[in-house]
Amino acid sequence: MLIKVKAFPCSEEQAVIKKTEDSFEVKVEAEPKRGLANREIIEALSLYFKIPQSAVRLIKGFRERNKIFEIKN
């Protein structure tokens, strides 16, 4: 399953907000440097979907706010 994620780095809290069936907003505390925010987004999505982090893969948007992730069930 592919999902669209709008990232909000440097937020006060960590949260995953479902907008539509395949669209989410993810707020993380990490700064968007050296992939730290991406790693924290993967961690947040794995907790949200209750799957291991290895089942979440960033497909597109490594350096952008709008990202596409693959979720393996």
Secondary structure, 3 states (H helix, E strand, C coil): CEEEEEEECCCCCCEEEEEECCEEEEECCCCCCCCHHHHHHHHHHHHHHCCCHHHEEEEECCCCCEEEEEECC
